[in-house]
């Protein structure tokens, strides 16, 4: 897995990314953790950037009484909009698909074709030149399902966009997967030093995920300092299938 020696991966310029850009996040915050620096750089250069958040994020604190599902969904969406504002993305450029967190349809799930059709209908007028997707082998099933859904939605496009994948949970050594079956996938780094403070401010907007804001759920999720440290580097790692 390239993350085992990430600092040795080649550096590429953001200017190698061309045209309109779509960033697809399985959950509210993945787009900022994985691609926050890239988003900020692209917006600084004037690139149009759209954000598509697949799930509602409500399984992060399923037992909270202070934040029942509707309130938690609203909170997580508000956090996303705040984070995107920091990165230079307008509210109008953010779409929430609101699939059930933890249940993004896989290839065998009932109703998957309906979700694929929804994604295809949404993508057709957009026609992004570049799409940032979660890494296809990410340990989290929602991340893998997001990758397969988007690939299916793009299957009939006349011109396939460039697809750039970003790791999230592969940064966790206990979950990190192997790259054995992906010999044509190479990793590279994007220098985000100039946008690192901006990215960190955007991550901090996700208070429900980074602080004790929701304190009444013993099973509630919170990003650990060790995990957050992986997204505080002056570069981001991307994976891309070679032709």
For each residue, the residues with C-beta under 8 A, 3 or more apart:
1: 4 170 176 177 178 179
2: 5 6 9 179 186 187 237 239
3: 6 167 170 171 176 187 237
4: 1 176
5: 2 8 9
6: 2 3 9 187 189 237
7:
8: 5
9: 2 5 6 187 188 189 237
10: 188 189
11: 188 189 190 191 235
12: 16 188 189 190
13: 16 191
14: 17 38 41 42 45 190
15: 45
16: 12 13
17: 14 21 38 42 47 130 162 164
18: 129 130
19: 47 128 129 130
20: 47 48 49 50 126 127 128 129 130
21: 17 42 47 48 49 50 128 129 130 131 132
22: 49 50 51 52 123 126 128 130 131 132 161
23: 31 35 38 39 49 50 51 52 131 132
24: 31 52 54 131 132 133 134 146 150
25: 28 29 30 31 34 51 52 53 54 134 146
26: 30 54 55 104 134 140 142 143 145 146
27: 30 53 54 55 57 60 101 142
28: 25 53 55 56 57 76 77 79 80 96 206
29: 25 32 33 57 76 79 80 83 203 206 209
30: 25 26 27 33 34 134 143 168
31: 23 24 25 34 35 36 39 51 53 80 132
32: 29 35 36 39 83 87 199 202 203 205 206
33: 29 30 36 168 203 231
34: 25 30 31 132 134 166 167 168 231 236
35: 23 31 32 38 39 132 166 236
36: 31 32 33 39 40 83 87 192 195 198 199 202 203 231 236
37: 40 41 190 192 195 196 198 199 235 236
38: 14 17 23 35 41 42 132 190 192 236 238
39: 23 31 32 35 36 42 43 49 51 84 87 88 89
40: 36 37 43 44 87 88 192 195 198 199 202
41: 14 37 38 44 45 190 192 194 195
42: 14 17 21 38 39 45 47 49
43: 39 40 46 47 49 87 88 89
44: 40 41 88 195
45: 14 15 41 42
46: 43
47: 17 19 20 21 42 43
48: 20 21 93
49: 20 21 22 23 39 42 43 88 89 93
50: 20 21 22 23 93 94 95 126 128
51: 22 23 25 31 39 80 84 89 93 94 95
52: 22 23 24 25 95 97 122
53: 25 27 28 31 57 77 80 94 95 96 97
54: 24 25 26 27 97 99 104 142 146 149
55: 26 27 28 97 98 99 100 101 102 103 104 142
56: 28 69 73 76 96 98 99 100 101
57: 27 28 29 53 60 72 73 76 101
58: 61 62 69 72 73 76 100 101
59: 62 101 102 221
60: 27 57 72 76 101 208 209 214 220 221
61: 58 64 67 72 208 214 217 219 220 221
62: 58 59 217 219
63: 216 217 218 219 220
64: 61 67 68 72 214 216 217 220
65: 68 216
66: 71 214 215 216
67: 61 64 71 72 75 208 214
68: 64 65 71 72
69: 56 58 72 73
70: 73 74
71: 66 67 68 74 75
72: 57 58 60 61 64 67 68 69 75 76 208 214
73: 56 57 58 69 70 76 77 98
74: 70 71 77 78
75: 67 71 72 78 79 208
76: 28 29 56 57 58 60 72 73 79 80 206 208
77: 28 53 73 74 80 81 96
78: 74 75 81 82
79: 28 29 75 76 82 83 205 206 207 208 209
80: 28 29 31 51 53 76 77 83 84 94 96 206
81: 77 78 84 85 91 94
82: 78 79 85 86 205
83: 29 32 36 79 80 86 87 202 203 205 206
84: 39 51 80 81 87 88 89 90 91 93 94 202
85: 81 82 88 89 90 91
86: 82 83 198 201 202 205
87: 32 36 39 40 43 83 84 198 199 202
88: 39 40 43 44 49 84 85
89: 39 43 49 51 84 85 93 94
90: 84 85 93 94
91: 81 84 85 94
92:
93: 48 49 50 51 84 89 90
94: 50 51 53 80 81 84 89 90 91
95: 50 51 52 53 122
96: 28 53 56 77 80
97: 52 53 54 55 118 119 122
98: 55 56 73
99: 54 55 56 103 104 105 115
100: 55 56 58 103 104
101: 27 55 56 57 58 59 60 142
102: 55 59 142
103: 55 99 100 109 142
104: 26 54 55 99 100 141 142 145 146 149
105: 99 109 110 111 112 115 145 149
106: 109 112 141 144 145 148
107: 112 148
108: 112
109: 103 105 106 112 145
110: 105
111: 105 114 115
112: 105 106 107 108 109 115 116 149
113: 116 117
114: 111 117 118
115: 99 105 111 112 118 119 149
116: 112 113 119 120 149 152 153
117: 113 114 120 121
118: 97 114 115 121 122
119: 97 115 116 122 123 149 150 152 153
120: 116 117 123 124 153 154 156
121: 117 118 124
122: 52 95 97 118 119 125 126
123: 22 119 120 126 127 128 153 154 157
124: 120 121 127
125: 122
126: 20 22 50 122 123
127: 20 123 124 157 159 161
128: 19 20 21 22 50 123 131 161
129: 18 19 20 21 161 162
130: 17 18 19 20 21 22 161 162 163 164
131: 21 22 23 24 128 150 154 161 162 163 164
132: 21 22 23 24 31 34 35 38 164 165 166 238
133: 24 136 146 147 150 163 164 165 166
134: 24 25 26 30 34 138 140 143 144 146 147 165 166 167 168
135: 138 143 147 165 166 167 168 170 239
136: 133 144 147 148 165 182
137: 144 170 177 179 181 182
138: 134 135 143 144 147 167 168 169 170 177
139: 143 169 170 172 175 176 177
140: 26 134 143 144 168 169
141: 104 106 144 145
142: 26 27 54 55 101 102 103 104 145 146
143: 26 30 134 135 138 139 140 146 147 168 169
144: 106 134 136 137 138 140 141 147 148
145: 26 104 105 106 109 141 142 148 149
146: 24 25 26 54 104 133 134 142 143 149 150
147: 133 134 135 136 138 143 144 150 151 165
148: 106 107 136 144 145 151 152
149: 54 104 105 112 115 116 119 145 146 152 153
150: 24 119 131 133 146 147 153 154
151: 147 148 154 155 163
152: 116 119 148 149 155
153: 116 119 120 123 149 150
154: 120 123 131 150 151 157 160 161
155: 151 152
156: 120
157: 123 127 154 160 161
158:
159: 127
160: 154 157 163
161: 22 127 128 129 130 131 154 157
162: 17 129 130 131 240
163: 130 131 133 151 160 240 241
164: 17 130 131 132 133 238 239 240
165: 132 133 134 135 136 147 185 238 239 240
166: 34 35 132 133 134 135 236 237 238 239
167: 3 34 134 135 138 170 171 237 239
168: 30 33 34 134 135 138 140 143 171
169: 138 139 140 143 172 175
170: 1 3 135 137 138 139 167 175 176 177
171: 3 167 168 176 227 230 231
172: 139 169 175 176 227
173: 176
174:
175: 139 169 170 172
176: 1 3 4 139 170 171 172 173
177: 1 137 138 139 170
178: 1 181
179: 1 2 137 182 183 185
180: 183
181: 137 178
182: 136 137 179 185 241
183: 179 180
184: 241 242
185: 165 179 182 239 240 241 242
186: 2 239 240 242
187: 2 3 6 9 237 238 239 240
188: 9 10 11 12 237 238 240
189: 6 9 10 11 12 235 236 237 238
190: 11 12 14 37 38 41 235 236 238
191: 11 13 194 234 235
192: 36 37 38 40 41 195 196 199 234 235 236
193: 196 234 235
194: 41 191
195: 36 37 40 41 44 192 198 199
196: 37 192 193 199 200 232 234
197: 200 201
198: 36 37 40 86 87 195 201 202
199: 32 36 37 40 87 192 195 196 202 203 231
200: 196 197 203 204 232
201: 86 197 198 204 205
202: 32 36 40 83 84 86 87 198 199 205
203: 29 32 33 36 83 199 200 206 210 228 231
204: 200 201 207 210
205: 32 79 82 83 86 201 202
206: 28 29 32 76 79 80 83 203 209 210
207: 79 204 210 211 213
208: 60 61 67 72 75 76 79 211 213 214
209: 29 60 79 206 221 222 223
210: 203 204 206 207 222 223 228
211: 207 208 222
212: 215 222
213: 207 208
214: 60 61 64 66 67 72 208 217 220
215: 66 212 220
216: 63 64 65 66
217: 61 62 63 64 214 220
218: 63
219: 61 62 63
220: 60 61 63 64 214 215 217
221: 59 60 61 209
222: 209 210 211 212
223: 209 210 227 228
224: 227 228
225: 228 229
226: 229 230
227: 171 172 223 224 230 231
228: 203 210 223 224 225 231 232
229: 225 226 232
230: 171 226 227 233
231: 33 34 36 171 199 203 227 228
232: 196 200 228 229
233: 230 236
234: 191 192 193 196
235: 11 37 189 190 191 192 193
236: 34 35 36 37 38 166 189 190 192 233
237: 2 3 6 9 166 167 187 188 189
238: 38 132 164 165 166 187 188 189 190
239: 2 135 164 165 166 167 185 186 187
240: 162 163 164 165 185 186 187 188
241: 163 182 184 185
242: 184 185 186
243:
